[in-house]
Amino acid sequence: MGKTSVFMRTRVYDALERARDERLKSFAATMQKHARGFLDRRRYAKHRSLINSLMLATKTMDEAALEKAILDAGGLPYNGFHLKQMQVCYIVLQIRRNEIAHARQNTHMQDAREALALLRAQQRARRMLEKSMAAREIQVLEGALDATIAVKIKPTEALVVQAKALLVTLIAERDLKAFLRQAVIARDLAVIEEGLFRASQVLSFLWMRMIKEKKLKN
Protein backbone atom coordinates (compact mmCIF):
# COMPACT_ATOMS: atom_id res chain seq x y z
CA MET A 1 0.00 0.00 0.00
CA GLY A 2 1.52 3.29 -1.07
CA LYS A 3 0.73 6.95 -0.23
CA THR A 4 -1.78 7.54 -3.04
CA SER A 5 -2.90 4.08 -4.15
CA VAL A 6 -4.07 0.87 -2.59
CA PHE A 7 -3.19 -2.40 -4.22
CA MET A 8 -5.44 -5.32 -3.43
CA ARG A 9 -6.18 -8.71 -4.76
CA THR A 10 -8.94 -9.24 -7.29
CA ARG A 11 -11.10 -11.19 -4.88
CA VAL A 12 -11.12 -8.36 -2.32
CA TYR A 13 -11.63 -5.68 -4.99
CA ASP A 14 -14.63 -7.49 -6.45
CA ALA A 15 -16.19 -7.87 -2.99
CA LEU A 16 -15.80 -4.14 -2.34
CA GLU A 17 -17.26 -3.23 -5.75
CA ARG A 18 -20.26 -5.47 -5.12
CA ALA A 19 -20.84 -3.85 -1.74
CA ARG A 20 -20.46 -0.40 -3.32
CA ASP A 21 -23.02 -1.23 -6.06
CA GLU A 22 -25.49 -2.55 -3.53
CA ARG A 23 -25.19 0.62 -1.45
CA LEU A 24 -25.64 2.82 -4.53
CA LYS A 25 -28.71 0.84 -5.55
CA SER A 26 -30.08 1.18 -2.04
CA PHE A 27 -29.49 4.95 -2.05
CA ALA A 28 -31.08 5.30 -5.50
CA ALA A 29 -34.13 3.26 -4.45
CA THR A 30 -34.55 5.38 -1.31
CA MET A 31 -34.34 8.63 -3.31
CA GLN A 32 -36.80 7.31 -5.89
CA LYS A 33 -39.15 6.17 -3.14
CA HIS A 34 -39.26 9.60 -1.51
CA ALA A 35 -39.55 11.45 -4.84
CA ARG A 36 -42.34 9.22 -6.12
CA GLY A 37 -44.14 9.41 -2.78
CA PHE A 38 -43.98 13.20 -2.85
CA LEU A 39 -45.30 13.37 -6.42
CA ASP A 40 -48.03 10.82 -5.71
CA ARG A 41 -49.15 12.72 -2.61
CA ARG A 42 -49.37 15.95 -4.61
CA ARG A 43 -51.27 14.17 -7.40
CA TYR A 44 -53.63 12.59 -4.87
CA ALA A 45 -54.31 15.94 -3.19
CA LYS A 46 -55.08 17.52 -6.57
CA HIS A 47 -57.39 14.67 -7.57
CA ARG A 48 -59.08 14.74 -4.18
CA SER A 49 -59.67 18.47 -4.57
CA LEU A 50 -61.20 17.99 -8.03
CA ILE A 51 -63.50 15.24 -6.73
CA ASN A 52 -64.56 17.46 -3.81
CA SER A 53 -65.35 20.22 -6.31
CA LEU A 54 -67.57 17.80 -8.24
CA MET A 55 -69.39 16.79 -5.07
CA LEU A 56 -69.85 20.41 -3.93
CA ALA A 57 -71.14 21.50 -7.34
CA THR A 58 -73.58 18.58 -7.30
CA LYS A 59 -74.92 19.72 -3.92
CA THR A 60 -75.29 23.39 -4.89
CA MET A 61 -76.81 22.52 -8.31
CA ASP A 62 -75.40 25.76 -9.70
CA GLU A 63 -75.01 25.55 -13.47
CA ALA A 64 -71.81 27.61 -13.64
CA ALA A 65 -70.22 25.65 -10.76
CA LEU A 66 -71.18 22.33 -12.37
CA GLU A 67 -69.69 23.34 -15.72
CA LYS A 68 -66.46 24.55 -14.08
CA ALA A 69 -66.13 21.38 -11.97
CA ILE A 70 -66.61 19.15 -15.04
CA LEU A 71 -64.10 21.22 -17.02
CA ASP A 72 -61.52 21.09 -14.22
CA ALA A 73 -62.06 17.34 -13.91
CA GLY A 74 -60.13 16.98 -17.18
CA GLY A 75 -57.04 16.77 -14.98
CA LEU A 76 -58.23 13.44 -13.57
CA PRO A 77 -57.26 10.10 -15.11
CA TYR A 78 -59.56 9.24 -18.05
CA ASN A 79 -60.98 12.77 -17.61
CA GLY A 80 -62.84 11.47 -14.58
CA PHE A 81 -65.46 9.61 -16.64
CA HIS A 82 -64.90 6.41 -14.64
CA LEU A 83 -65.82 8.15 -11.36
CA LYS A 84 -69.33 7.99 -9.92
CA GLN A 85 -69.09 11.63 -8.78
CA MET A 86 -68.41 12.69 -12.38
CA GLN A 87 -71.39 10.75 -13.69
CA VAL A 88 -73.68 12.21 -11.02
CA CYS A 89 -72.39 15.71 -11.79
CA TYR A 90 -73.19 15.25 -15.49
CA ILE A 91 -76.71 14.05 -14.67
CA VAL A 92 -77.34 16.95 -12.27
CA LEU A 93 -76.03 19.45 -14.85
CA GLN A 94 -78.40 18.07 -17.50
CA ILE A 95 -81.33 18.22 -15.07
CA ARG A 96 -80.41 21.79 -14.09
CA ARG A 97 -80.18 22.87 -17.73
CA ASN A 98 -83.59 21.34 -18.45
CA GLU A 99 -85.06 23.16 -15.44
CA ILE A 100 -83.59 26.48 -16.56
CA ALA A 101 -84.82 25.97 -20.14
CA HIS A 102 -88.29 25.09 -18.85
CA ALA A 103 -88.33 28.13 -16.57
CA ARG A 104 -87.28 30.40 -19.44
CA GLN A 105 -89.95 28.91 -21.66
CA ASN A 106 -92.56 29.51 -18.95
CA THR A 107 -91.32 33.09 -18.57
CA HIS A 108 -91.62 33.70 -22.31
CA MET A 109 -95.12 32.19 -22.32
CA GLN A 110 -96.13 34.40 -19.39
CA ASP A 111 -94.73 37.48 -21.12
CA ALA A 112 -96.63 36.57 -24.29
CA ARG A 113 -99.87 36.13 -22.33
CA GLU A 114 -99.39 39.48 -20.60
CA ALA A 115 -98.65 41.21 -23.91
CA LEU A 116 -101.75 39.66 -25.51
CA ALA A 117 -103.91 40.69 -22.54
CA LEU A 118 -102.53 44.23 -22.78
CA LEU A 119 -103.29 44.43 -26.51
CA ARG A 120 -106.86 43.26 -25.92
CA ALA A 121 -107.29 45.79 -23.11
CA GLN A 122 -105.98 48.54 -25.41
CA GLN A 123 -108.47 47.53 -28.11
CA ARG A 124 -111.33 47.69 -25.60
CA ALA A 125 -110.11 51.08 -24.38
CA ARG A 126 -110.02 52.43 -27.96
CA ARG A 127 -113.56 51.20 -28.67
CA MET A 128 -114.77 52.77 -25.42
CA LEU A 129 -113.03 56.02 -26.34
CA GLU A 130 -114.69 56.08 -29.77
CA LYS A 131 -118.13 55.51 -28.19
CA SER A 132 -117.54 58.24 -25.60
CA MET A 133 -116.51 60.66 -28.35
CA ALA A 134 -119.73 59.87 -30.21
CA ALA A 135 -121.76 60.34 -27.01
CA ARG A 136 -120.07 63.73 -26.35
CA GLU A 137 -120.43 63.42 -22.58
CA ILE A 138 -117.66 64.97 -20.50
CA GLN A 139 -117.59 62.46 -17.63
CA VAL A 140 -117.76 59.47 -19.94
CA LEU A 141 -114.97 60.91 -22.10
CA GLU A 142 -112.78 61.61 -19.07
CA GLY A 143 -113.25 58.02 -17.89
CA ALA A 144 -112.33 56.68 -21.32
CA LEU A 145 -109.15 58.81 -21.37
CA ASP A 146 -108.22 57.52 -17.91
CA ALA A 147 -108.69 53.98 -19.24
CA THR A 148 -106.23 54.66 -22.08
CA ILE A 149 -103.63 55.74 -19.51
CA ALA A 150 -104.23 52.59 -17.46
CA VAL A 151 -103.59 50.30 -20.45
CA LYS A 152 -100.50 52.26 -21.53
CA ILE A 153 -101.81 53.73 -24.79
CA LYS A 154 -99.46 56.44 -26.00
CA PRO A 155 -100.82 59.96 -25.41
CA THR A 156 -99.54 60.94 -28.86
CA GLU A 157 -101.85 58.44 -30.60
CA ALA A 158 -104.22 60.18 -33.03
CA LEU A 159 -107.41 58.93 -31.37
CA VAL A 160 -106.26 60.06 -27.93
CA VAL A 161 -105.27 63.48 -29.25
CA GLN A 162 -108.69 63.90 -30.90
CA ALA A 163 -110.43 62.80 -27.72
CA LYS A 164 -108.49 65.33 -25.63
CA ALA A 165 -109.29 68.11 -28.09
CA LEU A 166 -112.98 67.13 -28.00
CA LEU A 167 -112.89 67.12 -24.20
CA VAL A 168 -111.47 70.64 -24.15
CA THR A 169 -114.20 71.75 -26.58
CA LEU A 170 -116.97 70.14 -24.55
CA ILE A 171 -115.74 71.74 -21.34
CA ALA A 172 -115.56 75.13 -23.08
CA GLU A 173 -119.10 74.67 -24.42
CA ARG A 174 -120.40 73.69 -21.00
CA ASP A 175 -118.78 76.68 -19.30
CA LEU A 176 -120.03 78.98 -22.03
CA LYS A 177 -123.61 77.71 -21.73
CA ALA A 178 -123.53 78.19 -17.99
CA PHE A 179 -122.14 81.70 -18.40
CA LEU A 180 -124.79 82.66 -20.98
CA ARG A 181 -127.54 81.21 -18.81
CA GLN A 182 -126.40 83.32 -15.86
CA ALA A 183 -126.11 86.38 -18.11
CA VAL A 184 -129.68 85.97 -19.37
CA ILE A 185 -130.97 85.50 -15.84
CA ALA A 186 -129.08 88.58 -14.65
CA ARG A 187 -130.33 90.64 -17.68
CA ASP A 188 -127.00 92.45 -17.74
CA LEU A 189 -126.04 93.72 -21.19
CA ALA A 190 -122.30 93.80 -20.49
CA VAL A 191 -122.34 90.22 -19.27
CA ILE A 192 -124.37 89.11 -22.29
CA GLU A 193 -121.93 90.82 -24.65
CA GLU A 194 -119.00 89.11 -22.94
CA GLY A 195 -120.80 85.79 -23.29
CA LEU A 196 -121.39 86.37 -26.99
CA PHE A 197 -117.72 87.27 -27.42
CA ARG A 198 -116.71 84.01 -25.75
CA ALA A 199 -119.17 82.13 -27.92
CA SER A 200 -117.60 83.63 -31.04
CA GLN A 201 -114.17 82.54 -29.84
CA VAL A 202 -115.41 78.99 -29.23
CA LEU A 203 -117.06 78.85 -32.65
CA SER A 204 -113.87 80.16 -34.25
CA PHE A 205 -111.85 77.50 -32.47
CA LEU A 206 -114.28 74.79 -33.58
CA TRP A 207 -114.15 76.05 -37.16
CA MET A 208 -110.35 76.04 -37.23
CA ARG A 209 -110.25 72.53 -35.77
CA MET A 210 -112.73 71.31 -38.37
CA ILE A 211 -110.59 72.73 -41.18
CA LYS A 212 -107.46 71.17 -39.71
CA GLU A 213 -109.12 67.75 -39.46
CA LYS A 214 -110.25 67.94 -43.09
CA LYS A 215 -106.72 68.77 -44.19
CA LEU A 216 -105.32 65.80 -42.23
CA LYS A 217 -107.89 63.45 -43.81
CA ASN A 218 -107.03 64.69 -47.31
C-alpha positions in Angstrom: 0.0 0.0 0.0 1.5 3.3 -1.1 0.7 7.0 -0.2 -1.8 7.5 -3.0 -2.9 4.1 -4.2 -4.1 0.9 -2.6 -3.2 -2.4 -4.2 -5.4 -5.3 -3.4 -6.2 -8.7 -4.8 -8.9 -9.2 -7.3 -11.1 -11.2 -4.9 -11.1 -8.4 -2.3 -11.6 -5.7 -5.0 -14.6 -7.5 -6.4 -16.2 -7.9 -3.0 -15.8 -4.1 -2.3 -17.3 -3.2 -5.7 -20.3 -5.5 -5.1 -20.8 -3.8 -1.7 -20.5 -0.4 -3.3 -23.0 -1.2 -6.1 -25.5 -2.5 -3.5 -25.2 0.6 -1.4 -25.6 2.8 -4.5 -28.7 0.8 -5.5 -30.1 1.2 -2.0 -29.5 4.9 -2.1 -31.1 5.3 -5.5 -34.1 3.3 -4.4 -34.5 5.4 -1.3 -34.3 8.6 -3.3 -36.8 7.3 -5.9 -39.2 6.2 -3.1 -39.3 9.6 -1.5 -39.6 11.5 -4.8 -42.3 9.2 -6.1 -44.1 9.4 -2.8 -44.0 13.2 -2.9 -45.3 13.4 -6.4 -48.0 10.8 -5.7 -49.2 12.7 -2.6 -49.4 15.9 -4.6 -51.3 14.2 -7.4 -53.6 12.6 -4.9 -54.3 15.9 -3.2 -55.1 17.5 -6.6 -57.4 14.7 -7.6 -59.1 14.7 -4.2 -59.7 18.5 -4.6 -61.2 18.0 -8.0 -63.5 15.2 -6.7 -64.6 17.5 -3.8 -65.4 20.2 -6.3 -67.6 17.8 -8.2 -69.4 16.8 -5.1 -69.8 20.4 -3.9 -71.1 21.5 -7.3 -73.6 18.6 -7.3 -74.9 19.7 -3.9 -75.3 23.4 -4.9 -76.8 22.5 -8.3 -75.4 25.8 -9.7 -75.0 25.6 -13.5 -71.8 27.6 -13.6 -70.2 25.7 -10.8 -71.2 22.3 -12.4 -69.7 23.3 -15.7 -66.5 24.6 -14.1 -66.1 21.4 -12.0 -66.6 19.2 -15.0 -64.1 21.2 -17.0 -61.5 21.1 -14.2 -62.1 17.3 -13.9 -60.1 17.0 -17.2 -57.0 16.8 -15.0 -58.2 13.4 -13.6 -57.3 10.1 -15.1 -59.6 9.2 -18.1 -61.0 12.8 -17.6 -62.8 11.5 -14.6 -65.5 9.6 -16.6 -64.9 6.4 -14.6 -65.8 8.2 -11.4 -69.3 8.0 -9.9 -69.1 11.6 -8.8 -68.4 12.7 -12.4 -71.4 10.8 -13.7 -73.7 12.2 -11.0 -72.4 15.7 -11.8 -73.2 15.3 -15.5 -76.7 14.1 -14.7 -77.3 17.0 -12.3 -76.0 19.4 -14.9 -78.4 18.1 -17.5 -81.3 18.2 -15.1 -80.4 21.8 -14.1 -80.2 22.9 -17.7 -83.6 21.3 -18.4 -85.1 23.2 -15.4 -83.6 26.5 -16.6 -84.8 26.0 -20.1 -88.3 25.1 -18.9 -88.3 28.1 -16.6 -87.3 30.4 -19.4 -90.0 28.9 -21.7 -92.6 29.5 -19.0 -91.3 33.1 -18.6 -91.6 33.7 -22.3 -95.1 32.2 -22.3 -96.1 34.4 -19.4 -94.7 37.5 -21.1 -96.6 36.6 -24.3 -99.9 36.1 -22.3 -99.4 39.5 -20.6 -98.7 41.2 -23.9 -101.8 39.7 -25.5 -103.9 40.7 -22.5 -102.5 44.2 -22.8 -103.3 44.4 -26.5 -106.9 43.3 -25.9 -107.3 45.8 -23.1 -106.0 48.5 -25.4 -108.5 47.5 -28.1 -111.3 47.7 -25.6 -110.1 51.1 -24.4 -110.0 52.4 -28.0 -113.6 51.2 -28.7 -114.8 52.8 -25.4 -113.0 56.0 -26.3 -114.7 56.1 -29.8 -118.1 55.5 -28.2 -117.5 58.2 -25.6 -116.5 60.7 -28.3 -119.7 59.9 -30.2 -121.8 60.3 -27.0 -120.1 63.7 -26.4 -120.4 63.4 -22.6 -117.7 65.0 -20.5 -117.6 62.5 -17.6 -117.8 59.5 -19.9 -115.0 60.9 -22.1 -112.8 61.6 -19.1 -113.3 58.0 -17.9 -112.3 56.7 -21.3 -109.1 58.8 -21.4 -108.2 57.5 -17.9 -108.7 54.0 -19.2 -106.2 54.7 -22.1 -103.6 55.7 -19.5 -104.2 52.6 -17.5 -103.6 50.3 -20.5 -100.5 52.3 -21.5 -101.8 53.7 -24.8 -99.5 56.4 -26.0 -100.8 60.0 -25.4 -99.5 60.9 -28.9 -101.8 58.4 -30.6 -104.2 60.2 -33.0 -107.4 58.9 -31.4 -106.3 60.1 -27.9 -105.3 63.5 -29.3 -108.7 63.9 -30.9 -110.4 62.8 -27.7 -108.5 65.3 -25.6 -109.3 68.1 -28.1 -113.0 67.1 -28.0 -112.9 67.1 -24.2 -111.5 70.6 -24.1 -114.2 71.8 -26.6 -117.0 70.1 -24.5 -115.7 71.7 -21.3 -115.6 75.1 -23.1 -119.1 74.7 -24.4 -120.4 73.7 -21.0 -118.8 76.7 -19.3 -120.0 79.0 -22.0 -123.6 77.7 -21.7 -123.5 78.2 -18.0 -122.1 81.7 -18.4 -124.8 82.7 -21.0 -127.5 81.2 -18.8 -126.4 83.3 -15.9 -126.1 86.4 -18.1 -129.7 86.0 -19.4 -131.0 85.5 -15.8 -129.1 88.6 -14.6 -130.3 90.6 -17.7 -127.0 92.4 -17.7 -126.0 93.7 -21.2 -122.3 93.8 -20.5 -122.3 90.2 -19.3 -124.4 89.1 -22.3 -121.9 90.8 -24.7 -119.0 89.1 -22.9 -120.8 85.8 -23.3 -121.4 86.4 -27.0 -117.7 87.3 -27.4 -116.7 84.0 -25.7 -119.2 82.1 -27.9 -117.6 83.6 -31.0 -114.2 82.5 -29.8 -115.4 79.0 -29.2 -117.1 78.8 -32.6 -113.9 80.2 -34.3 -111.9 77.5 -32.5 -114.3 74.8 -33.6 -114.2 76.0 -37.2 -110.4 76.0 -37.2 -110.3 72.5 -35.8 -112.7 71.3 -38.4 -110.6 72.7 -41.2 -107.5 71.2 -39.7 -109.1 67.8 -39.5 -110.2 67.9 -43.1 -106.7 68.8 -44.2 -105.3 65.8 -42.2 -107.9 63.5 -43.8 -107.0 64.7 -47.3 
